[in-house]
Amino acid sequence: MSEDRLALLARLTEGLDADSLYWLSGYVAGVAASSRHVPLSAAIAANVAVPLPAAVAETQASARLTIVYGSQTGNAKRQAEALVREAEGAGLNVRLVRADAYATRELAAERLLYVVISTQGDGDPPDDARGFVEFIQGKRAPKLPQLKFAVLGLGDSSYPQFCAIGSKIDARLAELGATRLFARGDADLDIASVAAPWAKQALEQARDLLKSDAPSVPRAATVTPLRGAAHVHAPAWTREKPFAASLLTSQRISARNGTKDIRHIELSLEGSGLGYHPGDALGVIATNPPALVDAVLAQLKFDGERALSLQGESHSLREWLLRKREITTLSKPFLVEHAKRAKSAALEHALAPEGREALRELLGEHQLIDVLHAFAAEWSADEFVAALRPLAPRMYSIASSQKAVGEEVHLTVAVLDYEKFGTRHVGAASQFLATLPEDADVPVFLEENERFRLPSDASRDVIMIGPGTGVAPFRGFLQERAETAAAGRNWLFFGNPHFRSDFLYQLEWQKALKDGTLHKLDLAFSRDQSEKVYVQHSLRRRGKELYDWIANGAHLYVCGDATRMAHDVDAALRDIVIEHGGKSDEDARDFLNQLAAERRYARDVY
């Protein structure tokens, strides 16, 4: 193969995950089989995907379950993979497709479709499902009278738009004429409580439908695209079985006289066997602040030593609140239960359709203790614990490259600690990490993020946009690029309120600029001048050069807050494409969606 063709092949496969690579291998093998007149049976024996006649393809769709997933952090992907394993174990013909790899033209032929999709930020689809959701919602979506479907939505009920994307997909498919097999599942952070019964029902329905609709064509003709995502080895350490990582360093990297306490934390992974890539996340299983537990017990006049059994577990009430239940963030389901007891007009208004903004403020600014103070209510201990969500692990973008730090993992943590409504507010995990003594153990596990990876072609340029603690993964990116002597250029956009107190990792960035590891650094300190300046302003100011980098193959990464920053940055990028690429607004959106599909525009937002 010539060098030109090898270069084209490298560009084609760059950034593709296992699903896409397996599909591509099957497609190419199918083309080879077709061009050489290889018999279909031989191609099937070789386990390749072969283009089939339209009539056979139609028969395939009628005898197949398709599961489409859209996942930002991996939870929806794991649920979809688990369902695939169960379906395969039941002998069903099933295919698993990531939303951005799904050929939307196939939707009109589908007969049985399950969608497993998360909602991020303020009601946004995961990045790998943006195009899929736009298609389903748009005027090009076909009528689907032949389709039977079910939807599992994943979300976080501390956000007002809880599971909004799953709800929209569910409603839109029904609007297009499809038949809903059973009610949509809306899973909160305790995913299994909703996902497990939903999956059981999904499997039963698929077994009945595919058995009754079984085609008369030979089973050998139903060749589906190859994939490997559903066949993964379970990691040694998980959220259910975390590794005890020893605390090595907890160093404040914001000014001591500043308004923020930002910590650089280093943990030892020695003896764990854990390996990670820049862009992955570390899950921390925290303990709630003891003072907050005491405050909740005192407010409700509960005896913390009382034993309480729930869902097969028995602990003291204090232990439930300390280690098992969420008491720093609010959720809408808890507010609904509290409103039944509080009989407050203000609380009932916030939960009514017209009270959306009041609910947004309540969930965004209040903690559990604030609601208990503001809206008095009588609770039994059993009902109270049952109404609270399980304490979820906190996920932190990893701020290191293992090639540079060995058996360590580094984090950048903003410590939440402030006064509001006459009460001290603290973050569960950040306060847990900030108050740990030296050499203390931290229960952790790794979370892969395949969609947030450096380009496999090290000659590609990289643009990194990370305000605040969103800069964390880019510290790991830069370490990795230095360790691998990557030839591509690196450009960092960073912002925070003040240069003197909030320039995180300042000396490291300056050293990288000096030694040539970092080629460009654009800064936006929003409060250091009369007009506020954010990273999106820096992007627009450097728009022409930024577009040139992107047009010439650069990869673009964004990390940080999903509810505001990510929207503003995306809007700035769209404006840059319009102005400097000469595109319409719709074409600019398509351009960014295509970059995302090619893994050249990746976001790690929360």
TORPA-129151 format. One record per atom (N, C-alpha, C): residue in one letter; x, y, z. Coordinates in steps of 0.2 Angstrom, whole numbers, plus 5000, padded with zeros to 4 digits. Each point is the difference from the previous one (the first is absolute). Example, Ala and Ser with C-alpha at 12.3 -4.5 7.8 and 13.67 -1.06 7.14 Angstrom:
<rs>
A506649725039 A499650065000 A500450065000 S499850054996 S500450065001 S499650055003 
</rs>
This chain:
<rs>
M500449945000 M499650065000 M500450065000 S499950054996 S500450064999 S499950045007 E500550055000 E500150045006 E499350055000 D499850024995 D499450044999 D499449965003 R499949944998 R499549965002 R500049995008 L500649985002 L500149995007 L499850065004 A500250064998 A499850065003 A499350015000 L499649994995 L499350005000 L499749955005 L500349945000 L499749955005 L500150025007 A500650045001 A500150025007 A499550055002 R499950054995 R499550055001 R499349975001 L499849954996 L499449975001 L499849975007 T500649965002 T499949965007 T500150045006 E500350064999 E500250045006 E499450025004 G500149995006 G499450025005 G499549955001 L499949954995 L499549955001 L500049965006 D499549985003 D500049965006 D499949924997 A500049965005 A499949934998 A499449984996 D499550035002 D499449994996 D500150014992 S500250064999 S500150034993 S500549964997 L500649985003 L500549964997 L499849934998 Y499649975004 Y499749934999 Y499550014994 W499650055000 W499550014994 W500450014994 L500550045000 L500450024994 L500449944997 S500249965005 S500449934998 S499549964996 G499449995003 G499549964997 G499850034993 Y499950075000 Y499850034993 Y500549984995 V500650025001 V500649994995 V500049924998 A499949965005 A500149934998 A499449984996 G499450035001 G499449994996 G500150024993 V500350064999 V500250034994 V500449954996 A500549985004 A500549954997 A499649944997 A499649975005 A499649944998 A499650014994 S499750065000 S499650024994 S500350004993 S500650045001 S500450014994 S500349944997 R500249955004 R500349944998 R499549945000 H499350015000 H499549955000 H500149955005 V500250025006 V500049955005 V499349985002 P499949935000 P499349985002 P499850035007 L499450015001 L499750035006 L500249965006 S499949934999 S500149965006 S500750005002 A500550014995 A500750005002 A500150075004 A499750054998 A500150075003 A499749995007 I499449975001 I499849995007 I500449965004 A500349954997 A500549955004 A500650045002 A500250054996 A500550045002 A499850065005 N499450005001 N499850055005 N500150074998 V499750024994 V500150074997 V499350024998 A499950064999 A499450034998 A500050014993 V499449984997 V500050004992 V499350044998 P500150044995 P499450044998 P499549954997 L499450005003 L499549964998 L499550034995 P499649964996 P499550034996 P499550035004 A499650054998 A499550045003 A499549965004 A499849954996 A499449955003 A500349975006 V500649975000 V500349975006 V500150055005 A500350064999 A500150055005 A499350015004 E499550014996 E499350015003 E499849955004 T500249934998 T499849955005 T500450005006 Q500750024999 Q500450005006 Q499750055005 A499850064998 A499750055004 A499449975004 S499649964997 S499449985003 S500249955005 A500649975000 A500249945005 A500550025004 R500150075001 R500650025004 R499850055005 L500350005006 L500050065004 L500650044999 T499850075000 T500650054999 T500050045007 I500550005003 I500150045006 I500550064998 V499750065001 V500450064998 V500150045007 Y500750025001 Y500150035007 Y500450074998 G499850045005 G500450075000 G500250015007 S500750015001 S500350005007 S500550055000 Q500050045005 Q500550055002 Q500649975004 T499849975006 T500549985004 T500149925000 G499649974996 G500049925000 G499549965003 N499650045004 N499449965004 N499549974995 A499850044995 A499549974995 A500349954996 K500650014998 K500449954996 K500049935004 R500250005006 R500049945004 R499349975001 Q499550045001 Q499349975000 Q499849974994 A500250034994 A499849974993 A500449934999 E500750005002 E500449954999 E499749945004 A499850015007 A499749955004 A499449974997 L499650044997 L499449984997 L500149954993 V500650024997 V500249964994 V500249935002 R500450005006 R500249945002 R499549955002 E499550035003 E499449965002 E499649984994 A499950044995 A499749984994 A500349954996 E500750015000 E500449944996 E499949945004 G500050005007 G500049945004 G499349974999 A499550044998 A499349974999 A500049974992 G500550014996 G500049984994 G499750044995 L499950075002 L499750054995 L500550034995 N499850024995 N500450034995 N500050085002 V500550025002 V500050075003 V500750044997 R499950064999 R500650044998 R500050065005 L500650025002 L500150065004 L500350064996 V499750065000 V500350054996 V500050065004 R500650035000 R500150075003 R499650054996 A499750055003 A499550044996 A500450044995 D500650025000 D500350044995 D500249954994 A500049935001 A500249964995 A499449974997 Y499450015002 Y499449984998 Y499850034993 A499949964995 A499850034993 A499250015001 T499950075000 T499350025001 T499549984995 R500349984994 R499649984994 R499749935002 E500349975004 E499749935002 E499450005005 L499950065003 L499450005004 L499449984997 A499850024994 A499449984997 A499949935000 A500549964999 A500049935000 A500049965006 E500150035006 E500149975006 E499349985003 R500049945003 R499449975003 R500050005007 L500649995003 L500050005008 L500650045002 L499950065003 L500550045002 L500050025007 Y500649995004 Y500050035007 Y500650055000 V499850065003 V500450065001 V500250005007 V500750005001 V500250025007 V500550065000 I499750055003 I500350074999 I500050045006 S500650045001 S500150045006 S499850074998 T499950045005 T499950075000 T500550035004 Q500350064997 Q500650035004 Q499850075000 G500350045005 G500050075001 G499250025001 D499850054996 D499450035001 D499549974994 G500049935000 G499549974995 G500349994993 D500749995000 D500349994994 D500149934998 P500149984994 P500249934998 P500749995001 P500249935001 P500749995001 P500350024993 D500750015000 D500350024994 D499949954994 D500149945002 D499949954994 D499349994998 A499550035002 A499349994998 A499750074997 R500450055000 R499850074997 R499649994993 G500449974996 G499749994993 G499449965000 F500049945004 F499549965000 F499350035003 V500150045005 V499550035003 V499750064995 E500450034997 E499850054995 E499649974995 F500249944997 F499749974995 F499349985002 I500049975006 I499349975002 I499550065001 Q500350065003 Q499650055001 Q499850044994 G500449994995 G499950044994 G499549984995 K499950044994 K499549994995 K500249944996 R500749985000 R500249944995 R499849935003 A499850005007 A499849945003 A499449974996 P500149934999 P499449974996 P499449985005 K499549994997 K499449975003 K500249935002 L499849975006 L500249945003 L499549955002 P499549994996 P499449965002 P500249935002 Q500549974997 Q500249935000 Q500549995007 L500250065003 L500549995005 L499749995007 K500349955004 K499950005007 K500650025004 F499950045005 F500650025003 F499950015008 A500650015003 A500050025007 A500650045002 V499950045005 V500650055001 V500250005008 L500650005001 L500350005007 L500450075000 G499850045004 G500350075001 G500450005006 L500650025000 L500450015006 L500250085001 G500050015007 G500150075001 G500150015008 D500050075002 D500150025007 D499450045002 S499749985005 S499450045002 S500150065004 S500750025001 S500150065003 S500050054994 Y499949994994 Y500050044995 Y499250014998 P499850064998 P499350014998 P499749954994 Q500550004995 Q499849964994 Q500249935001 F499849975005 F500149935002 F499849954994 C500549964997 C499849954995 C499650044994 A500150064998 A499750034995 A500049974993 I500749984999 I500149974993 I499649944999 G500049955005 G499749945000 G499250024999 S499850055003 S499350015000 S499850034993 K500450044997 K499950034993 K500049944995 I500549965000 I500149944996 I499349965000 D499849985006 D499449965001 D499450034997 A499950075001 A499450034998 A500050014992 R500650014997 R500150014993 R499949944996 L500349945003 L499949944996 L499249985000 A499750015006 A499249995000 A499750054995 E500250065000 E499750054995 E500149984993 L500649964998 L500149984993 L499649944999 G499649975004 G499649954999 G500249935003 A500650005003 A500349945003 A499649985006 T500049935002 T499649985005 T500549995006 R499850035006 R500449995006 R499849945003 L500549965002 L499949935002 L499850005008 F500350055003 F499950015008 F500350065002 A499850025006 A500250075002 A500850025000 R500150064998 R500750025001 R500349995007 G500649985000 G500450005007 G500450075000 D499950035006 D500450065002 D500549985006 A500649994998 A500549985006 A500350055002 D500050015007 D500450055003 D500749975002 L500450035004 L500749985001 L500049935003 D499549985004 D500049935002 D499749964994 I500449994994 I499749984994 I499749935000 A500249955004 A499849945000 A499349995002 S499750045005 S499450005002 S499450014995 V500250034995 V499550014994 V500349964994 A500650004999 A500349964994 A499949935000 A500049975006 A500049935000 A499349974998 P499450035004 P499449984998 P499850024992 W500350054998 W499850024993 W500449954995 A500649985002 A500349964995 A499749935001 K499749985005 K499749935001 K499450004995 Q499650065001 Q499450004995 Q500250014993 A500550034998 A500350014994 A500249934997 L500349965004 L500249944997 L499449954999 E499550005005 E499449964999 E499750024993 Q499950064999 Q499650034994 Q500449984994 A500650015000 A500449984994 A500049924999 R500049965005 R500049934999 R499349984997 D499550035002 D499349984998 D500050034992 L500250064999 L499950034993 L500449964995 L500649995002 L500549974995 L499849934999 K499849975005 K499849934999 K499449994995 S499550055002 S499349994996 S500150034993 D500550054999 D500150034993 D500649964996 A500249945003 A500649974997 A499949994992 P500550024996 P500049994993 P500149934998 S499849994994 S500149934997 S500650004996 V500450055000 V500750004997 V500549965004 P500549974998 P500549975004 P500350055005 R500249975006 R500350055005 R500750024997 A500349964996 A500750024998 A500050074996 A499450024997 A500050064996 A499950065004 T499949995007 T499950065004 T500750025002 V500450034996 V500750025002 V499950085002 T500350015006 T499950075003 T500750025001 P500150075000 P500750035001 P500349975006 L500749994999 L500449985006 L500150055005 R500149985006 R500150055005 R500349965006 G500450045004 G500349975006 G499850035006 A499650065000 A499950035006 A499649965006 A499649964997 A499649965005 A500449955004 H500549984997 H500449955003 H500750035003 V499950025006 V500550035004 V500249975006 H500650005002 H500249975007 H499850045005 A499749985006 A499950045006 A500650025003 P500150075001 P500650025004 P500149975007 A500650005002 A500149975007 A499750045005 W500050074999 W499850055005 W499450044997 T499450005004 T499450034997 T499750055006 R499550034998 R499650045005 R499849965006 E499849934998 E499849965005 E500649975004 K500550004997 K500649975003 K500650054999 P500150055003 P500550054999 P500749995003 F500550034997 F500649995002 F500250055005 A500449985006 A500150055005 A500750044998 A499950064997 A500650034998 A500350055005 S500650005001 S500350035006 S500150084998 L499850045004 L500150084998 L500850015001 L500250034995 L500750025000 L500150085001 T499650044997 T500050075000 T499450034999 S499850055004 S499450045000 S500350085000 Q500150034995 Q500350065000 Q499650064997 R499950055003 R499650064998 R500450034994 I499650014994 I500450034995 I499650074998 S499550025004 S499850074999 S500250045006 A500050065000 A500350055005 A499649995006 R500450005006 R499749995006 R499550065002 N500150054997 N499650065002 N499550014995 G499949954995 G499550004995 G499349985002 T499550004996 T499449985002 T499949924999 K500449974996 K499949934998 K500649965003 D499849945002 D500549955003 D500149954994 I500550004996 I500149954995 I500649955002 R499949945000 R500549955002 R500349964995 H500649995000 H500349954996 H500149945004 I499749944998 I500049945004 I500449954997 E500449965003 E500449954997 E499849935004 L499949954997 L499849945003 L500449944997 S500249955005 S500449954997 S499649944998 L500149974994 L499749944998 L500449945000 E500650015004 E500449945000 E499749945003 G500149944996 G499749945002 G499349994997 S499750054997 S499349994998 S500049974993 G500550004996 G500049984993 G499650044995 L499750065003 L499650054996 L500450044995 G499850004994 G500350044995 G499550054997 Y500250064998 Y499550054997 Y500350044995 H499650034996 H500250044994 H499850085002 P500450044998 P499850075000 P499350014997 G499650035004 G499350014998 G499549965004 D500349955004 D499649955004 D499850045006 A499549975004 A499850035006 A500149955006 L500150035006 L500149965006 L499450015004 G499749955002 G499450005005 G500250005007 V499850045004 V500250015007 V499349985004 I500149955005 I499449985004 I500150045007 A499650055001 A500150055005 A499649985006 T500150035006 T499650005006 T499750075001 N499450005001 N499750075002 N500350035006 P500050075000 P500350045006 P499749985006 P500349985005 P499749985007 P499650055003 A500250074999 A499650055003 A499450014996 L499949994994 L499450014996 L499549945002 V500349945001 V499649945003 V499750025006 D500450035005 D499750025006 D499550055000 A500150054995 A499550054999 A499349984998 V500049954995 V499449974997 V499749965006 L500349965004 L499749965005 L499750055005 A500450065002 A499750045005 A499450044997 Q500050024994 Q499450034997 Q499449965000 L500049934999 L499549965000 L499949965006 K500450025005 K499949965007 K500049934999 F500549974997 F500149934999 F500649985004 D499949945003 D500549965003 D500549974996 G500650024999 G500549984995 G500249935002 E499949975006 E500249935001 E499549954999 R499450024998 R499549964999 R500149954994 A499949945000 A500249954994 A499450014996 L500249994993 L499550014995 L500149954994 S499549964998 S500149964995 S499750024994 L500350004994 L499750024994 L500349964994 Q499649974995 Q500349974995 Q500549955001 G499949965006 G500549945001 G500650035004 E500050065001 E500650035004 E499850025007 S500449995005 S499850035007 S500650045002 H499950065002 H500550055003 H499750045005 S500450045004 S499750055004 S499850064996 L499650045002 L499750064996 L500650044999 R500550015004 R500650044999 R500449974994 E500149945000 E500349974995 E499750004993 W499350005000 W499750014994 W500150074997 L500050055004 L500150074998 L500750014998 L500549975004 L500750014999 L500349974994 R499849944998 R500349964995 R499549984994 K499450005001 K499549964996 K499550054996 R499950065003 R499550044997 R500350074998 E499750034995 E500250074997 E499650055005 I500550045003 I499750055004 I500350074999 T500450014994 T500250074999 T499650024994 T499849964995 T499750034994 T499249975001 L499650054997 L499349985000 L499849964993 S499449975001 S499749974994 S499350015000 K499750014994 K499350014999 K499649955003 P500149935000 P499649965003 P500050015008 F500550025003 F500050015007 F499650065002 L500050054995 L499650065001 L499349995000 V499849954995 V499349984999 V499749975007 E500449965003 E499849965006 E500050055006 H500550055000 H500050055005 H499450045000 A499850024994 A499550054999 A499349975003 K500049934999 K499349975003 K500050015007 R500550005003 R500050015008 R500150075002 A500350054996 A500150075002 A499450044999 K499649984995 K499450044999 K500250084999 S500550014996 S500250074998 S499850024993 A499750065000 A499850024993 A500650024996 A500550025003 A500650024996 A500349944997 L500149955004 L500349934998 L499549974995 E499450005001 E499549974995 E500050044993 H500150075000 H500150044994 H500649984996 A500649995004 A500649984997 A499949934996 L499649965003 L499949934997 L499550004994 A499650064999 A499550004995 A500350024994 P499749984994 P500350024993 P500250075000 E499650055002 E500150075000 E500650025004 G500249965005 G500550025004 G500749974998 R500249994994 R500649984998 R500650045002 E500050065000 E500550045002 E500150005007 A499550005004 A500149995007 A500349935002 L499849954996 L500349935001 L500750004999 R500250044994 R500750004998 R500450045005 E499850055003 E500350035006 E500149965006 L499449975001 L500049955006 L500649955000 L500049964994 L500449954999 L500850025000 G500050064997 G500750034998 G500350035006 E499650035005 E500350045005 E499949975007 H499649965001 H499849975007 H500349935001 Q500249995006 Q500249935002 Q499449975004 L500049945001 L499549975004 L499950035007 I500550025003 I499950035007 I499650074999 D500150044995 D499650064998 D499349985000 V499849954996 V499349984999 V499749985007 L500449965004 L499749985006 L499950065005 H500450054999 H499950075004 H499450044998 A500050004993 A499550054997 A499349975000 F499949944999 F499449975000 F499949945005 A499850025006 A500049955005 A499549944998 A500149945002 A499649944998 A500249955005 E499549965001 E500049945005 E500249944995 W500649975002 W500249944997 W500149945005 S499949944998 S500249945004 S500749994997 A500549975004 A500649984998 A500149964994 D499549955000 D500049954994 D499850034994 E499550045000 E499850034994 E500550064997 F500350035005 F500550054998 F500649974996 V500349945003 V500549974997 V499849974993 A499449975000 A499849984994 A499950054994 A499850065002 A499950054995 A500750034998 L500549995003 L500750034998 L500349964995 R500450034995 R500349964995 R500649965003 P500249954998 P500749975002 P500650054999 L500550005004 L500550044999 L500449984994 A500150044995 A500349984994 A500850025000 P500449964997 P500750024999 P500050064997 R500650045001 R500150064996 R500649994995 M499850024994 M500549994995 M500450064999 Y500749994999 Y500550054999 Y500449994994 S500050044995 S500550004995 S500749995002 I500349954997 I500749995003 I500550054997 A500450035004 A500550054999 A500749984999 S500149944997 S500749974999 S500049954995 S500649994997 S500149954996 S500449945003 Q499849945000 Q500449955003 Q500749994998 K500150024994 K500749994997 K500450055004 A499850055002 A500450055004 A500049995007 V499549975003 V499950005008 V500149935002 G500049954996 G500049935002 G499449985004 E500149965005 E499449975004 E499750065005 E499850054997 E499750065003 E499450024996 V499550045003 V499550034996 V499950075004 H500050054996 H499950075002 H499350034999 L499850045004 L499350034999 L500150085002 T499550044997 T500050075001 T499350015003 V499950025007 V499450005003 V499850065003 A499450034998 A499850065003 A499649985006 V500250035006 V499749985007 V499450055001 L499549975000 L499350045001 L499950015007 D500050065002 D500050025007 D499850085001 Y499350015001 Y499850075000 Y499450015005 E499850065002 E499450015004 E499550024995 K499449985001 K499450024997 K499449985004 F499550045000 F499349995004 F500249995007 G500550035003 G500249995007 G500349945001 T500249964995 T500349935001 T500649994996 R500549965003 R500649994997 R499849944995 H500250024993 H499949954995 H500749974998 V500049935000 V500749974998 V499849944995 G500549984996 G499949954995 G500249935003 A499749954999 A500149945003 A500749974998 A500249994994 A500649984998 A500650055001 S499950064998 S500550055001 S500250015007 Q499550005004 Q500250015007 Q500349945003 F499849944998 F500349945002 F500749994998 L500250024994 L500750004998 L500450055003 A499750065001 A500450065003 A500249995007 T499649965004 T500149995007 T500349945002 L500249964995 L500449935001 L500750015003 P500249965005 P500650015003 P500549964995 E500750025000 E500549974996 E500049935000 D500149964995 D500049934999 D499349975001 A499550035001 A499349985000 A499849964994 D499649955000 D499749964994 D499450034997 V500050014994 V499450024996 V499749954996 P499449985001 P499749944995 P499950034993 V500349974995 V500050034993 V499949944995 F499850024994 F499949964995 F500150044993 L500249974995 L500150044994 L499449994995 E499950064996 E499450004996 E500350024993 E500049954995 E500350024993 E499650054997 N500350044996 N499650054996 N500350004993 E499849954996 E500249994993 E499950064996 R499550045001 R499950054996 R500450075001 F500449995005 F500450065002 F500849985000 R500249984994 R500749974999 R500450054996 L500650005001 L500550034995 L500049974994 P500150034994 P500049974994 P500649954999 S499849944997 S500549954999 S500650024995 D499850054996 D500550034996 D500450065004 A500649985002 A500350055005 A500250074996 S500050004993 S500150064997 S499550054999 R499449975003 R499450055000 R500150055005 D499750064998 D500050065005 D499449995005 V500150035006 V499549995005 V499850075003 I499450015000 I499750065003 I499649985007 M500250035005 M499749985007 M499750065003 I499450005002 I499650055003 I499749985007 G500450035005 G499849975007 G500050065005 P499550035001 P499950055005 P500049975007 G500250035005 G500049985007 G500349935001 T499749965004 T500349935000 T499949964994 G499650024995 G500049974994 G500749994996 V500550045003 V500649994997 V500449935002 A499749975005 A500349945003 A500249954994 P499649974996 P500249954995 P500550034995 F500150064999 F500550034995 F500750005003 R500050005007 R500749995003 R500249934998 G499549955001 G500249934998 G500249994992 F499650044996 F500150004993 F500750024998 L500250065003 L500650034999 L500649955002 Q499949975006 Q500549965003 Q500149944995 E499449974997 E500149954996 E500350024993 R499850064997 R500350024994 R500850015001 A500250025006 A500750015001 A500449935001 E499749955003 E500349945001 E500049964994 T499650014995 T500049964994 T500350044994 A500250065002 A500450054995 A499550014994 A499450015001 A499550014995 A500250064996 A499950004993 A500350054996 A499550064999 G499349985001 G499550055000 G500150065005 R499750064998 R500050065004 R499449995005 N500150045006 N499550005005 N499850075002 W499450015000 W499750075002 W499550005005 L500250035006 L499550005006 L499750075001 F499349995001 F499650065002 F499849995007 F500250055004 F499849995008 F499750065002 G499550005005 G499750055003 G499949995007 N499950065004 N499849995007 N499950085002 P499850015006 P499850075002 P500750045000 H500549985004 H500650055001 H500649974998 F500550044997 F500649974998 F500449995007 R500050045005 R500549995005 R499849945005 S499349995000 S499849955005 S499849934997 D499850004993 D499749954997 D500349974994 F500650024999 F500449974994 F500349935002 L499549954999 L500249935002 L500649974996 Y500449975003 Y500649974997 Y500450054996 Q500150065002 Q500350064996 Q500749984998 L500449985005 L500749994999 L500149944995 E499549955000 E500149944995 E499950034993 W499450044999 W499950024993 W500550054998 Q500350045004 Q500650044998 Q500649964998 K500149955004 K500649964998 K499949964994 A499449984999 A499849974993 A500150044994 L499850065001 L500050054995 L500850014998 K500450015006 K500750014999 K500449944996 D499849945002 D500349944997 D499749984994 G499450034998 G499749994993 G499549945000 T499949975006 T499449955000 T499450034999 L499950065003 L499350044999 L500250064995 H499650004994 H500250054995 H499650075001 K499449995002 K499650065001 K499650005007 L500050055003 L499650015006 L499650065000 D499350005000 D499650065000 D499650005007 L500050055003 L499850015007 L499450055000 A499549985005 A499450055001 A499950005007 F500250055003 F499850015008 F499450055000 S499549985002 S499350034999 S500050065004 R500350005006 R499850065005 R500650055000 D500549994996 D500650055000 D499950064996 Q499550014997 Q499850064997 Q499350025001 S499850064997 S499350025001 S499549964997 E500249984994 E499649954996 E500249935001 K499549965001 K500149935001 K500349964994 V500549975000 V500349964995 V500049935001 Y499749964996 Y500049925001 Y500449974994 V500149935001 V500349974995 V499750004993 Q499350015000 Q499750014993 Q500250064997 H500150055004 H500350074997 H500749994997 S500449965003 S500749984997 S499949964994 L499549965000 L499949964994 L499950044994 R499550055001 R499850044994 R500550054998 R500450025005 R500650054998 R500549964996 R500149945001 R500549964996 R499649964995 G499450024998 G499649964995 G500349974994 K500450054996 K500249984994 K500649955000 E500450015005 E500649955001 E499749935003 L499550015004 L499749945003 L499649964994 Y499750034996 Y499749974994 Y500549964996 D500550044999 D500649974995 D500249945003 W500150005007 W500349935003 W499549954999 I499350015001 I499549955000 I499949984992 A500150044996 A499949984993 A500649964997 N500550015004 N500649964998 N500149945004 G499549985004 G500049935003 G500150005007 A500050065004 A500150005007 A499449975003 H500149975006 H499549975005 H499850055005 L499450015002 L499750055004 L499749975006 Y500250025006 Y499849975007 Y499750065004 V499549985004 V499750055004 V499849965007 C500250035005 C499949975007 C499750055005 G499549985003 G499850055006 G499250005000 D499750055003 D499350005002 D499650004993 A499549955001 A499549994994 A499550045000 T499850035005 T499350045000 T500150074997 R500650035000 R500150074997 R500650004996 M500649985002 M500650014997 M500049964993 A499849945000 A500049964994 A499650034995 H499450025002 H499550044995 H500450064997 D500350045004 D500350064998 D500649984995 V500449965002 V500549984996 V499849974993 D499549965000 D499749974994 D499750054996 A499750055002 A499750064996 A500650044997 A500650015004 A500550044998 A500349964994 L500149935000 L500349964995 L499650004994 R499350005001 R499650004994 R500050074997 D500150065003 D500150064997 D500650014997 I500549975002 I500750004997 I500049964993 V499649945000 V499949964994 V499650044995 I499550045002 I499650044996 I500450064997 E500450035004 E500450064998 E500649984996 H500449965002 H500649984997 H500049944995 G499449965000 G499949954996 G499550014994 G499750065001 G499550024995 G499449954999 K499849985006 K499449955000 K499450035003 S499449974999 S499450035003 S500049975007 D499550025004 D499949985007 D499949925000 E499649984995 E499849935000 E500649964998 D500450024995 D500649974998 D500550005005 A500150055004 A500450005005 A499949955006 R499349995001 R499849955005 R500249934997 D499949994994 D500249944997 D500749995000 F500450054999 F500750005000 F500349975007 L499750035005 L500249985007 L499849935002 N499449994997 N499749935001 N500549954997 Q500250014994 Q500449964996 Q500749995004 L500350065002 L500649995004 L499949965006 A499450005003 A499949965006 A500049934998 A499649984994 A500049944998 A500749974998 E500450044998 E500749984998 E500550005006 R499750015006 R500450005006 R500550065000 R499850054996 R500550065000 R499750065004 Y499449995003 Y499750055005 Y499749965005 A500450005006 A499849965006 A499950045006 R499549995004 R499850045006 R500049955006 D500350035005 D499949965007 D499750055004 V499350005000 V499750065004 V499549965005 Y499950045006 Y499749985005 Y499550055004 
</rs>
